């Protein structure tokens, strides 16, 4: 159940489906900025009124297996071209916390992922807190932008 007051207002704004428009990250050690999963990733995040959430992101040029059953090499390429998890969420004034109970990477299961958020009209922007990048292990800060699905 969502809180009332300011957090309740935020909950009403967050609930729904959001389409990813960009995902970049800054490597803290070098200051380099990279596209996560390449340019123009395809993704959605969904927030439900019951406090559940789910996210799925795919690389735009994700490889297609030669047949229905991928080879071991194709399976690895498919795994490395996606990002997904689900769980519950809680809100504070400036952030959403994802409480992960299932993930494409089981190391994330049982963890809390903090996303500082800003909503402007139909646009949601996340700024991650400094953390190890699940894609390459380097300390970084993620920047993700979404647009509300009509």
Phi and psi in degrees as a GROMACS rama.xvg file:
@    title "Ramachandran Plot"
@    xaxis  label "Phi"
@    yaxis  label "Psi"
@TYPE xy
-81.6489  153.807  UNK-2
-70.1258  166.218  UNK-3
-98.5205  -177.8  UNK-4
74.3466  -146.827  UNK-5
-58.7455  -42.0599  UNK-6
-67.3202  -34.4112  UNK-7
-63.3752  -39.7782  UNK-8
-62.2858  -42.2974  UNK-9
-63.0823  -42.0961  UNK-10
-58.6531  -44.1354  UNK-11
-62.4735  -35.7278  UNK-12
-72.6696  -36.9755  UNK-13
-75.8541  -36.8074  UNK-14
-58.012  132.248  UNK-15
133.216  -167.637  UNK-16
-108.112  137.238  UNK-17
-126.875  132.053  UNK-18
-96.3242  130.116  UNK-19
-69.0958  134.985  UNK-20
-111.75  -23.5861  UNK-21
-163.56  154.81  UNK-22
-148.778  110.89  UNK-23
-125.871  166.048  UNK-24
-144.807  148.754  UNK-25
-106.032  127.34  UNK-26
-78.4731  121.298  UNK-27
-64.9373  -38.3343  UNK-28
-64.9691  -37.2234  UNK-29
-112.477  -18.7665  UNK-30
81.0664  0.432177  UNK-31
-63.1474  143.592  UNK-32
-110.653  133.926  UNK-33
-129.524  153.798  UNK-34
-80.6394  129.522  UNK-35
-81.5873  131.05  UNK-36
56.7898  32.2744  UNK-37
78.6253  176.141  UNK-38
-69.8041  147.832  UNK-39
57.9491  53.147  UNK-40
-65.7632  153.723  UNK-41
-105.068  119.042  UNK-42
-160.385  160.543  UNK-43
-138.491  148.778  UNK-44
-127.68  139.157  UNK-45
-125.303  130.719  UNK-46
-116.64  123.88  UNK-47
-101.844  153.285  UNK-48
-61.8172  -22.9537  UNK-49
-81.6199  4.22285  UNK-50
91.2936  7.86953  UNK-51
-94.8306  155.131  UNK-52
-144.859  161.352  UNK-53
-154.716  141.478  UNK-54
-135.358  141.219  UNK-55
-140.559  127.142  UNK-56
-131.388  135.057  UNK-57
-125.689  143.354  UNK-58
-64.0295  139.123  UNK-59
-61.1466  -40.6436  UNK-60
-101.021  40.3108  UNK-61
-55.6623  135.015  UNK-62
-67.9051  148.663  UNK-63
-108.666  126.031  UNK-64
-61.8766  155.456  UNK-65
-69.6461  -25.4481  UNK-66
-144.514  179.899  UNK-67
-57.3087  -41.716  UNK-68
-97.8615  110.466  UNK-69
-67.0997  150.324  UNK-70
-71.2885  166.289  UNK-71
-55.9184  -38.453  UNK-72
-67.1677  -40.9657  UNK-73
-65.8412  -38.4217  UNK-74
-60.5761  -43.4292  UNK-75
-62.6703  -44.5924  UNK-76
-62.9581  -38.1167  UNK-77
-66.2859  -43.3755  UNK-78
-61.3809  -42.5814  UNK-79
-74.925  -5.63949  UNK-80
-110.894  23.0651  UNK-81
-146.376  166.945  UNK-82
-153.84  126.569  UNK-83
-156.529  143.585  UNK-84
-161.35  167.143  UNK-85
-148.31  158.759  UNK-86
171.205  -148.398  UNK-87
-109.838  171.825  UNK-88
-142.197  153.457  UNK-89
-132.396  155.126  UNK-90
-119.218  142.551  UNK-91
-123.578  177.519  UNK-92
-55.6491  -37.4426  UNK-93
-121.42  12.8817  UNK-94
-155.014  159.2  UNK-95
-119.438  139.449  UNK-96
-116.079  120.328  UNK-97
-91.7401  122.168  UNK-98
-100.799  101.455  UNK-99
-86.3933  126.121  UNK-100
-113.742  -12.0295  UNK-101
-149.244  144.765  UNK-102
-153.617  152.671  UNK-103
-60.0279  -26.6128  UNK-104
-117.652  108.315  UNK-105
-60.0844  -17.8877  UNK-106
-62.6174  -23.4663  UNK-107
-83.7819  -16.1225  UNK-108
-62.3426  133.302  UNK-109
83.9837  3.48991  UNK-110
-99.1472  163.046  UNK-111
-109.799  128.508  UNK-112
-113.147  119.296  UNK-113
-95.1571  130.176  UNK-114
-126.684  115.537  UNK-115
-71.3746  135.865  UNK-116
-131.753  154.441  UNK-117
-141.107  130.267  UNK-118
-116.735  125.816  UNK-119
-129.177  102.207  UNK-120
62.2  -119.394  UNK-121
-94.2847  12.7329  UNK-122
-116.44  131.909  UNK-123
-117.236  128.536  UNK-124
-121.317  130.504  UNK-125
-106.43  141.078  UNK-126
-125.673  120.421  UNK-127
-73.7784  160.466  UNK-128
-84.2349  155.64  UNK-129
-54.9517  130.599  UNK-130
-162.59  167.599  UNK-131
-70.2877  132.139  UNK-132
-69.4736  124.083  UNK-133
-69.3389  -10.1706  UNK-134
-90.5965  -30.7477  UNK-135
-141.286  -1.91781  UNK-136
83.5368  -4.70083  UNK-137
-81.8284  149.756  UNK-138
-66.8684  130.675  UNK-139
-156.2  175.232  UNK-140
-127.959  126.556  UNK-141
-92.4891  147.75  UNK-142
-129.404  118.331  UNK-143
-128.678  136.064  UNK-144
-121.219  140.428  UNK-145
-133.175  158.281  UNK-146
-124.196  135.934  UNK-147
-64.0939  134.771  UNK-148
-80.0269  132.814  UNK-149
